[in-house]
Amino acid sequence: MGEVAAVILAAGLGKRMRSKYPKVLHPVGGRPMLQHVLGAAEKAGVDEILVVLGHGRDIILDEFEHIPYVVQEQQLGTGHALYQCRDALKSHVEHVLVLCGDVPLIKPETLKELMDHHIESGSYATILTAELPNPKGYGRIIRDDTGNVKGIVEHRDASPEELEIKEVNSGTYVFKRKELFEALDRIDTQNAQGEYYLTDVIGILFNEGKTVSAVMTEDPTEIMGINDRIQLAEAERIMRRRKNEELMLYGVTILDSETTRIDSGVKIAPDTIIYPFTIIEGNTEIGEDCRIGPFTTIVDCVIGKDTMIKNSVILESRIGSHCKVGPFAHIRPGTVLEDYVKVGDFVEIKKSKIGEGSKVPHLSYVGDAEVEEKVNIGAGTITCNYDGEKKWKTFIDEGAFIGSNTSLVAPVRIGKRAFVAAGSTITRDVPGEALAIARKKQENIEGWVRKRKKKDDD
């Protein structure tokens, strides 16, 4: 059928976004718009991809280091942008799929259907269209008396009669390569924008008697372009809904889809339940039979099976199976909780490993620590890991017991099955199976309250 290359147009300024960042870098579903379009093209099975860059290309290339690209130095319209690819496309490419970088909701299945129709019908150009109840801003599909596509009229150039047409151009096409670039040589700037319109190619091909066909998507949201922050928010809402529905069909229970926000790259196994007001972002993976939420944020984490996380924040960490976290825990980046770990309410853990079966039940800070198996850390315990200049590590060996309200001044090691008395400030290593007591001996002053009251009265 001949090889198909995808060209993604991503050179625009995006003035209405009112941002210092290129429009195609604004995230939808936790990923830049451009990444969604690239992913859709790849999954649709194109043989190569070329991105047309212009405004802010250095910032885009910082994010997408290895994408093949060409540069449109002056933004003179979509036709001019595509023309920049003429010499960059490989010689064996016979068909060109054209996509817009600001249309993140496009589905791979739709692109595959579009390309298959184009090849099978023998068309010189095939347009992805949609029918919109309010088509304002979109180019209208113009058909002849037999229903064949004969052209596209941009909204600004349309007559009152043409503005009544509901079928619109998505900006996504497939062309035969040879005829595409021959037609691009012939377009001009005689239009309201003073630009080289790619849409003019359709009329040129039709007037030469070359077949132009169209495929209408059943889901008009796929063609939604993002031009401002309002449309960005709408695309985000649609993407979130799609993701939630995908997970629910896979076997995940989401109790309130409206208040649950899950990024497109998240993976969740069946029989996990997500409670309301939960946010799961990045490349998080969650195993089966977990209970997540409510009011929980998880970013870039791996979580095992049968783990419960309530009202907590977990960032860039690995949580094992059969763990219990929260409520009101803060697990900071670099933390590893092995299986059967309990991290209770108002506990903060930073860049630490907590061994299997260990417990940090409540009101503690554990930072830069290695805690082995079956350790109990009492309420109010703090690892004093920072001396004002440098971070130091705390080591707590298997089976140790740390009493409540203890300060462990790093660097320090608590040996196997050692006990630390409540209220201690530990500055030296504690041998295995020893009891460490580091607090002043209690002193009771008899009659102190009565004497103080008399002094105050005098």
MITITI-654302 format. One record per residue (C-alpha): chain; x, y, z. Coordinates in Angstrom, 1 decimal. Layout:
BEGIN
   mol        X        Y        Z
     A        X        Y        Z
...
//
This chain:
BEGIN
   mol        X        Y        Z
     A      0.0      0.0      0.0
     A      3.0      2.3      0.2
     A      4.5      3.8      3.3
     A      2.8      6.5      5.2
     A      4.6      9.3      7.0
     A      2.9     11.5      9.6
     A      3.6     15.2      9.7
     A      2.5     17.0     12.9
     A      2.1     20.8     12.6
     A      3.4     22.4     15.8
     A      4.9     25.7     14.8
     A      2.2     28.1     15.9
     A      2.5     30.8     18.4
     A     -0.7     30.1     20.4
     A     -1.3     33.8     21.3
     A     -4.6     33.1     23.0
     A     -3.0     30.8     25.6
     A     -1.2     33.9     26.9
     A      1.8     31.9     27.9
     A      5.6     32.0     27.6
     A      5.4     28.3     26.7
     A      4.6     26.9     23.3
     A      1.0     25.8     23.1
     A      1.7     22.2     22.3
     A      3.6     21.8     25.6
     A      0.6     22.5     27.8
     A     -0.5     19.3     29.5
     A     -3.7     17.4     29.0
     A     -4.2     14.3     31.1
     A     -0.8     14.8     32.6
     A      1.1     14.8     29.3
     A      1.9     17.6     26.8
     A     -0.6     17.9     23.9
     A      2.1     17.1     21.4
     A      2.9     13.8     23.2
     A     -0.7     12.7     22.8
     A     -0.6     13.4     19.1
     A      2.8     11.6     18.6
     A      1.4      8.6     20.5
     A     -1.7      8.4     18.4
     A      0.3      8.5     15.2
     A      2.7      5.8     16.5
     A     -0.2      3.5     17.6
     A     -1.9      4.0     14.3
     A      1.1      2.4     12.6
     A      2.7      5.2     10.5
     A      6.2      4.4      9.2
     A      7.8      7.7     10.2
     A      6.9     10.9     12.0
     A      8.1     14.5     11.2
     A      7.2     17.5     13.4
     A      7.1     21.0     12.0
     A      8.4     23.4     14.7
     A      8.7     27.2     14.8
     A      7.8     29.3     17.8
     A      9.5     28.1     21.0
     A     11.2     25.2     19.3
     A     14.1     25.1     21.7
     A     11.8     24.6     24.6
     A      9.9     21.9     22.7
     A     13.2     20.1     21.9
     A     14.2     20.2     25.5
     A     11.1     18.1     26.2
     A     11.2     16.0     23.1
     A     14.9     15.5     22.5
     A     14.8     12.9     19.8
     A     11.9     13.8     17.5
     A     12.7     14.3     13.8
     A     11.7     17.8     12.9
     A     11.9     20.6     10.4
     A     11.7     24.3     11.1
     A      9.1     26.8      9.8
     A     11.0     30.1     10.4
     A      8.1     32.3      9.4
     A      4.6     31.2     10.3
     A      2.9     31.8      6.9
     A      0.0     29.3      7.2
     A     -0.6     25.5      7.3
     A      0.2     25.1      3.6
     A      3.6     26.8      4.1
     A      4.3     24.7      7.2
     A      3.7     21.4      5.4
     A      5.8     22.6      2.4
     A      8.8     22.7      4.7
     A      8.7     18.9      4.8
     A      9.0     18.4      1.0
     A     12.7     17.5      1.1
     A     12.8     16.0      4.6
     A     10.4     13.1      3.9
     A     12.1      9.9      2.9
     A     11.9      9.1     -0.8
     A      9.9      5.9     -0.3
     A      7.0      7.6      1.5
     A      3.9      7.6     -0.7
     A      1.3      9.0      1.6
     A      1.3     11.8      4.1
     A     -0.9     11.9      7.2
     A     -1.2     15.5      8.4
     A     -2.0     16.2     12.0
     A     -2.2     19.3     14.2
     A     -0.1     19.3     17.4
     A     -2.9     21.0     19.4
     A     -5.5     18.2     18.9
     A     -4.7     15.9     21.8
     A     -8.0     14.0     21.9
     A     -7.4     12.3     18.5
     A     -7.6      8.5     18.8
     A     -5.3      6.0     17.1
     A     -8.2      3.9     15.9
     A     -9.7      6.9     14.1
     A     -6.3      7.6     12.3
     A     -6.1      4.0     11.3
     A     -9.6      4.1      9.9
     A     -8.7      7.3      8.0
     A     -5.6      5.9      6.5
     A     -7.2      2.6      5.5
     A    -10.1      4.4      3.8
     A     -7.6      6.6      1.9
     A     -5.6      3.6      0.6
     A     -8.6      1.4     -0.2
     A    -10.6      4.1     -2.0
     A     -7.6      5.2     -4.1
     A     -8.3      8.8     -3.1
     A     -5.7     11.6     -3.6
     A     -6.8     13.2     -0.4
     A     -9.0     12.1      2.5
     A    -10.3     14.4      5.1
     A    -11.3     13.6      8.7
     A    -14.5     15.5      9.3
     A    -17.1     15.9     12.1
     A    -20.5     17.3     12.4
     A    -20.8     20.0     15.1
     A    -24.0     21.7     16.3
     A    -22.0     25.0     16.7
     A    -19.2     24.9     14.0
     A    -18.0     28.4     14.6
     A    -14.3     28.8     13.9
     A    -14.0     25.6     11.8
     A    -13.6     25.3      8.1
     A    -16.7     24.0      6.3
     A    -16.7     21.0      4.1
     A    -18.1     21.9      0.7
     A    -19.6     19.0     -1.4
     A    -20.9     18.9     -4.9
     A    -24.4     17.8     -5.9
     A    -23.4     14.1     -5.8
     A    -21.9     14.4     -2.3
     A    -18.3     14.4     -3.3
     A    -15.9     16.8     -1.4
     A    -14.9     19.6     -3.7
     A    -13.4     22.0     -1.2
     A    -13.0     23.5      2.3
     A    -13.9     27.1      3.1
     A    -12.3     28.6      6.2
     A    -14.8     30.3      8.6
     A    -13.5     33.8      7.9
     A    -13.9     33.3      4.2
     A    -17.3     31.6      4.2
     A    -20.5     33.1      2.8
     A    -23.6     33.2      4.9
     A    -24.9     30.0      3.2
     A    -21.6     28.2      3.8
     A    -21.7     29.2      7.5
     A    -24.9     27.1      7.8
     A    -23.0     23.9      7.0
     A    -22.5     21.7     10.1
     A    -19.8     19.3      8.7
     A    -16.4     20.7      9.5
     A    -12.8     20.1      8.7
     A    -10.7     18.6     11.5
     A     -7.4     19.7     10.2
     A     -6.4     16.0      9.8
     A     -5.8     14.6      6.3
     A     -4.1     11.9      4.3
     A     -2.6     12.9      0.9
     A     -0.8     11.1     -1.9
     A      2.6     12.7     -1.5
     A      3.4     13.5     -5.1
     A      0.1     15.3     -5.8
     A      0.2     17.0     -2.4
     A      3.4     18.9     -3.1
     A      2.5     19.7     -6.7
     A     -0.7     21.3     -5.3
     A      1.2     23.2     -2.6
     A      3.3     24.8     -5.3
     A      0.1     26.4     -6.7
     A     -1.6     27.8     -3.6
     A     -1.5     31.5     -2.9
     A     -2.4     34.0      0.0
     A     -5.6     35.4     -1.5
     A     -7.7     35.0      1.6
     A     -8.7     36.8      4.8
     A     -5.6     35.7      6.8
     A     -3.1     36.4      4.0
     A     -1.7     32.9      4.5
     A     -1.0     29.8      2.5
     A     -4.0     27.6      3.4
     A     -3.5     23.8      3.3
     A     -7.2     23.6      2.7
     A     -6.8     25.1     -0.8
     A     -5.1     21.9     -1.9
     A     -8.5     20.1     -1.7
     A    -10.0     22.5     -4.2
     A     -7.1     22.2     -6.5
     A     -7.2     18.3     -6.5
     A    -11.0     18.4     -7.0
     A    -10.7     20.8    -10.0
     A     -8.2     18.4    -11.6
     A    -10.7     15.6    -11.4
     A     -8.8     13.8     -8.6
     A    -10.9     11.9     -6.0
     A    -11.2     13.6     -2.6
     A    -13.0     11.6      0.1
     A    -13.9     12.2      3.7
     A    -14.3     10.1      6.8
     A    -16.6     11.4      9.5
     A    -15.7     10.6     13.1
     A    -18.6      9.6     15.4
     A    -17.0     11.4     18.3
     A    -16.6     15.1     17.5
     A    -14.5     15.7     20.6
     A    -11.6     14.0     18.8
     A    -11.1     17.0     16.5
     A    -11.1     19.6     19.3
     A     -8.3     22.0     18.9
     A     -6.9     23.9     21.9
     A     -6.5     27.6     21.5
     A     -7.1     29.0     24.9
     A     -7.2     28.0     28.6
     A    -10.9     27.4     28.5
     A    -10.6     24.9     25.7
     A     -7.6     23.4     27.5
     A     -9.8     22.8     30.6
     A    -12.5     21.2     28.4
     A    -10.0     18.9     26.8
     A     -8.7     18.0     30.2
     A    -12.3     17.1     31.4
     A    -12.8     14.9     28.3
     A     -9.5     13.2     28.7
     A    -10.1     12.4     32.4
     A    -13.5     11.0     31.6
     A    -12.1      8.7     29.0
     A     -9.4      7.5     31.3
     A    -11.8      6.8     34.1
     A    -14.1      4.9     31.8
     A    -11.2      2.9     30.4
     A    -10.2      1.8     33.9
     A    -13.7      1.0     35.0
     A    -14.2     -1.2     31.9
     A    -10.9     -2.9     32.9
     A    -12.2     -3.8     36.3
     A    -11.3     -0.8     38.6
     A    -14.0      0.6     40.8
     A    -14.1      4.5     40.8
     A    -16.8      5.5     43.3
     A    -17.1      9.1     42.0
     A    -15.7      9.7     38.5
     A    -16.5     13.4     38.7
     A    -14.1     14.0     41.6
     A    -11.4     11.5     40.6
     A     -8.5     12.7     38.4
     A     -6.3     10.1     36.9
     A     -3.6     10.8     34.3
     A     -3.5      9.0     31.0
     A     -0.3      7.2     31.8
     A     -1.5      5.6     35.0
     A     -2.0      1.8     35.3
     A     -4.4      0.3     37.9
     A     -5.1     -3.4     38.2
     A     -8.6     -4.8     38.6
     A    -10.6     -4.9     41.9
     A     -8.8     -1.8     43.2
     A    -11.3      0.8     44.6
     A    -10.6      4.5     44.1
     A    -12.5      6.7     46.5
     A    -13.7     10.3     45.8
     A    -11.4     13.4     45.6
     A     -8.3     11.3     44.6
     A     -5.6     12.5     42.2
     A     -3.3      9.9     40.6
     A     -0.6     11.4     38.3
     A      2.4     10.6     36.2
     A      3.5      7.0     35.5
     A      1.9      5.6     38.6
     A      1.2      1.8     38.7
     A     -1.2      0.4     41.3
     A     -1.8     -3.3     41.9
     A     -5.0     -5.3     42.5
     A     -7.3     -5.1     45.5
     A     -6.0     -1.8     46.8
     A     -8.1      0.9     48.5
     A     -7.0      4.4     47.5
     A     -8.5      7.6     49.0
     A    -10.4      9.6     49.7
     A     -8.6     12.9     49.5
     A     -5.3     11.3     48.3
     A     -2.6     12.4     45.9
     A     -0.2      9.9     44.3
     A      2.4     11.0     41.8
     A      4.9      8.7     39.9
     A      4.6      5.8     42.4
     A      4.6      2.0     42.2
     A      2.1      0.4     44.6
     A      1.7     -3.3     45.2
     A     -1.5     -5.3     45.8
     A     -3.9     -5.2     48.7
     A     -2.6     -1.9     50.0
     A     -4.7      0.8     51.7
     A     -3.9      4.5     51.3
     A     -6.2      7.1     53.0
     A     -6.1     10.9     53.0
     A     -2.4     11.0     52.1
     A      0.2     12.4     49.7
     A      2.7     10.0     48.1
     A      5.3     11.2     45.7
     A      7.9      9.3     43.6
     A      8.0      6.3     45.9
     A      7.5      2.6     45.9
     A      4.9      1.1     48.2
     A      4.8     -2.7     48.7
     A      1.8     -5.0     49.0
     A     -0.5     -5.3     52.1
     A      0.6     -1.9     53.4
     A     -1.5      0.6     55.3
     A     -0.8      4.3     54.8
     A     -2.5      7.2     56.4
     A     -4.6      9.0     57.2
     A     -2.7     12.2     56.7
     A      0.7     10.7     55.9
     A      3.2     12.4     53.6
     A      5.5     10.0     51.7
     A      8.2     12.1     50.0
     A     10.3     11.2     47.0
     A     12.8      8.3     47.2
     A     10.9      6.3     49.8
     A     10.5      2.6     49.7
     A      7.9      0.8     51.9
     A      8.4     -3.0     51.8
     A      5.4     -5.4     52.3
     A      3.1     -5.2     55.3
     A      4.4     -1.8     56.4
     A      2.1      0.5     58.4
     A      2.6      4.3     58.2
     A      0.0      6.0     60.3
     A     -1.5      9.4     60.7
     A      0.6     12.5     60.6
     A      3.8     10.7     59.6
     A      6.3     12.1     57.2
     A      8.8      9.9     55.5
     A     11.5     11.2     53.2
     A     14.0      9.2     51.1
     A     13.9      6.3     53.5
     A     13.5      2.5     53.3
     A     11.1      0.9     55.7
     A     11.5     -2.9     56.0
     A      8.8     -5.6     55.8
     A      6.4     -5.6     58.7
     A      7.7     -2.4     60.3
     A      5.4      0.2     61.8
     A      5.6      4.0     62.1
     A      2.1      4.4     63.6
     A      1.8      8.2     64.1
     A      3.2     11.7     64.6
     A      6.8     10.9     63.4
     A      9.4     12.2     60.9
     A     11.7      9.6     59.3
     A     14.2     11.1     56.8
     A     17.3      9.6     55.2
     A     16.9      6.4     57.1
     A     17.2      2.7     56.6
     A     14.8      0.8     58.8
     A     14.9     -3.0     58.7
     A     12.2     -5.6     59.3
     A      9.8     -5.6     62.2
     A     10.8     -2.3     63.7
     A      8.4     -0.3     65.8
     A      8.8      3.5     65.8
     A      6.9      5.2     68.6
     A      4.8      8.3     68.3
     A      6.7     11.6     68.0
     A     10.0     10.0     66.9
     A     12.3     12.2     64.8
     A     15.4     11.3     62.8
     A     17.5     14.4     63.1
     A     19.1     14.0     59.6
     A     20.3     17.6     58.9
     A     23.1     19.4     60.8
     A     22.7     22.7     59.0
     A     25.1     21.8     56.2
     A     24.8     18.1     55.4
     A     22.3     15.3     55.5
     A     23.2     12.2     57.5
     A     21.7      8.7     57.6
     A     20.0      6.8     60.4
     A     20.1      3.0     60.5
     A     17.6      1.0     62.6
     A     18.3     -2.8     62.5
     A     15.8     -5.6     62.5
     A     13.4     -5.9     65.5
     A     14.4     -2.7     67.2
     A     11.9     -0.8     69.3
     A     12.0      3.0     69.4
     A     10.0      4.6     72.3
     A      7.8      7.6     71.9
     A      9.1     11.1     71.6
     A     12.6     10.0     70.7
     A     15.2     12.0     68.7
     A     17.7     10.0     66.7
     A     20.6     12.3     65.9
     A     22.2     11.0     62.7
     A     24.6      9.5     61.8
     A     23.5      6.8     64.2
     A     22.7      3.1     64.2
     A     20.2      1.2     66.5
     A     21.2     -2.4     66.7
     A     19.1     -5.6     66.3
     A     16.3     -6.0     68.8
     A     17.6     -2.9     70.7
     A     15.2     -0.8     72.8
     A     15.3      3.0     73.0
     A     13.5      4.4     76.0
     A     10.7      7.0     75.4
     A     11.9     10.6     75.5
     A     15.5      9.8     74.7
     A     17.8     11.9     72.5
     A     20.2      9.3     71.0
     A     23.6     10.6     69.7
     A     25.6      7.4     69.8
     A     25.1      3.9     68.3
     A     23.0      1.5     70.4
     A     24.3     -2.1     70.4
     A     22.0     -5.0     69.5
     A     19.6     -6.1     72.3
     A     20.7     -3.1     74.5
     A     18.4     -0.6     76.2
     A     19.3      3.0     75.6
     A     18.1      5.7     77.9
     A     19.2      9.2     77.2
     A     17.2     11.6     79.4
     A     17.8     13.4     82.7
     A     16.7     11.5     85.8
     A     13.2     12.7     86.9
     A     13.2     15.0     89.9
     A     10.1     15.9     91.9
     A     10.1     19.1     94.0
     A      7.5     18.7     96.8
     A      5.2     21.7     97.5
     A      6.5     23.6     94.4
     A      3.0     24.7     93.3
     A      2.0     26.0     96.7
     A      5.3     28.0     97.1
     A      4.8     29.5     93.6
     A      1.3     30.6     94.3
     A      2.4     32.3     97.6
     A      5.1     34.1     95.7
     A      2.7     35.3     93.1
     A      0.3     36.6     95.8
     A      3.0     38.5     97.5
//
